[in-house]
Amino acid sequence: SRERKAQNITSSSFVRKYSLTSASSVNSAVKGLLDKGLLIQNRGIYQVYDLFLDVWIRERYLK
């Protein structure tokens, strides 16, 4: 998300806001990113672990 940290990422409002396919696809993607260490989660708040990856994602997809 544009806020650098995200929570409630499977809520219908989050899925709609970012034009995602479905809550289940978000769950699958997040699980893979967590397993690879690209995403971290603490108390239900998610963020990209690598600052450079975070910047790249923002430049490429969130303009």
RAFENLIN-V387193 format. One line per field, one symbol per residue. phi: phi as a letter, one per 20 degrees, with the letter a starting at -180 (. if undefined). A space follows every 50 residues. Layout:
phi: ???
This chain:
phi: .femccclfdffffgfgdlefaffffgfffgffffemecccblnddbffe gffgfffffedde
